Amino acid sequence: MEQTHALGRRKAAVARVYLTAGNGNITINGRPLEDYFKEETLRYVVMQAFEATGTAGQFDTKITIVGGGIKGQAEAVRLGIARALCEVDKEAYRSTLKAAGFLTRDAREVERKKPGQPGARRRFQFSKR
């Protein structure tokens, strides 16, 4: 199997995922998974696509992440891994990943701040007199 790559995005985070046949090593920006994502919940989010398809430990994964916070980065990696698994074997994995909701891009972004007010929707306090 040659290298398969896919792109995952969430909020401001962009993750490029490269899958090769191997024994389950995950490297993120040159660091191991446990070193990059310290929280167990974030590591769980990253591994969800592998766990759903039963392919944990079958692929070596090299990931580069740019932008966003750690939660958005973890979810971007999950989407990238799910898309890469679909590239590997569409018939076997696509239905499982689709049913779990891992192939859907979460398009919610932060609304921009508007001029003349302190936030996106928040207004300065109105004073009649």
C-alpha positions as CSV (number, residue, x, y, z in Angstrom):
1,M,0.0,0.0,0.0
2,E,1.3,3.4,-0.9
3,Q,0.8,6.6,1.1
4,T,-2.7,7.9,1.3
5,H,-3.4,11.5,2.2
6,A,-6.5,13.5,3.2
7,L,-7.3,16.9,4.6
8,G,-9.4,17.6,7.8
9,R,-10.7,21.0,8.9
10,R,-12.4,22.3,12.0
11,K,-12.8,26.0,13.0
12,A,-9.4,27.5,12.2
13,A,-7.5,24.2,12.4
14,V,-6.3,22.4,9.2
15,A,-4.8,18.9,9.5
16,R,-3.0,17.0,6.7
17,V,-3.1,13.3,7.4
18,Y,-0.8,10.7,5.7
19,L,-1.6,7.0,6.1
20,T,0.8,4.2,5.3
21,A,0.6,0.5,6.2
22,G,2.3,-0.1,9.5
23,N,1.8,-0.9,13.2
24,G,-0.2,2.1,14.6
25,N,2.4,4.8,15.1
26,I,0.8,8.3,15.1
27,T,3.1,11.3,14.7
28,I,1.7,14.8,14.9
29,N,4.1,17.7,13.9
30,G,7.0,15.4,14.6
31,R,5.8,14.4,18.1
32,P,4.0,11.3,19.3
33,L,0.3,11.4,19.9
34,E,0.6,11.2,23.7
35,D,3.1,14.1,23.7
36,Y,1.1,16.4,21.4
37,F,-2.4,15.8,23.0
38,K,-1.9,15.6,26.7
39,E,-5.6,15.1,27.6
40,E,-7.1,11.6,27.3
41,T,-10.3,13.0,25.8
42,L,-8.5,14.6,22.9
43,R,-6.5,11.4,22.2
44,Y,-9.9,9.5,22.3
45,V,-11.3,12.0,19.7
46,V,-8.3,11.4,17.4
47,M,-8.6,7.6,17.7
48,Q,-12.4,7.5,17.1
49,A,-12.2,6.8,13.4
50,F,-9.7,4.0,13.8
51,E,-11.8,2.5,16.6
52,A,-15.1,2.7,14.7
53,T,-13.6,0.8,11.7
54,G,-11.5,-1.6,13.8
55,T,-8.3,-0.5,12.1
56,A,-6.4,0.6,15.2
57,G,-2.8,-0.5,15.0
58,Q,-2.9,-1.2,11.2
59,F,-1.7,2.1,9.8
60,D,1.2,4.5,10.6
61,T,-0.1,8.0,10.6
62,K,1.9,11.2,10.0
63,I,-0.1,14.4,10.7
64,T,0.7,18.1,10.3
65,I,-1.6,20.5,12.0
66,V,-1.7,24.3,11.5
67,G,-3.9,26.8,13.3
68,G,-6.8,26.6,15.8
69,G,-6.9,25.4,19.4
70,I,-6.3,21.9,20.7
71,K,-10.0,20.8,20.5
72,G,-10.4,22.0,17.0
73,Q,-7.1,20.4,16.0
74,A,-8.2,17.1,17.5
75,E,-11.5,17.2,15.5
76,A,-9.7,18.2,12.3
77,V,-7.4,15.2,12.7
78,R,-10.4,12.9,13.2
79,L,-12.0,14.2,10.0
80,G,-8.7,13.8,8.1
81,I,-8.2,10.2,9.3
82,A,-11.8,9.3,8.4
83,R,-11.3,10.7,4.9
84,A,-8.0,8.9,4.5
85,L,-9.5,5.6,5.6
86,C,-12.2,6.1,2.9
87,E,-9.5,6.6,0.3
88,V,-7.9,3.3,1.4
89,D,-11.0,1.1,1.1
90,K,-14.3,2.9,0.3
91,E,-16.6,-0.1,0.4
92,A,-15.4,-1.4,3.8
93,Y,-15.2,1.8,5.8
94,R,-17.4,4.5,4.3
95,S,-20.7,3.3,5.6
96,T,-19.4,2.9,9.2
97,L,-17.7,6.3,9.3
98,K,-20.7,8.0,7.7
99,A,-23.1,6.5,10.3
100,A,-20.8,7.6,13.1
101,G,-20.8,11.1,11.6
102,F,-17.0,11.3,11.1
103,L,-17.2,12.3,7.5
104,T,-19.2,15.4,8.0
105,R,-17.3,18.7,8.1
106,D,-18.5,20.8,11.0
107,A,-18.8,24.2,9.3
108,R,-19.4,26.3,12.4
109,E,-16.9,29.2,12.5
110,V,-16.5,32.2,14.9
111,E,-18.7,35.1,13.8
112,R,-16.6,38.3,13.1
113,K,-16.7,41.3,15.4
114,K,-18.7,44.2,14.0
115,P,-17.6,47.9,14.2
116,G,-19.2,50.0,16.8
117,Q,-19.9,47.2,19.2
118,P,-17.8,45.1,21.6
119,G,-18.4,41.7,20.0
120,A,-20.2,39.9,17.2
121,R,-23.7,40.4,18.6
122,R,-23.1,42.2,21.9
123,R,-24.0,45.9,21.9
124,F,-22.7,48.7,24.2
125,Q,-25.2,49.6,27.0
126,F,-27.9,51.9,25.8
127,S,-28.3,55.1,27.8
128,K,-31.5,57.2,27.2
129,R,-30.1,60.2,29.1
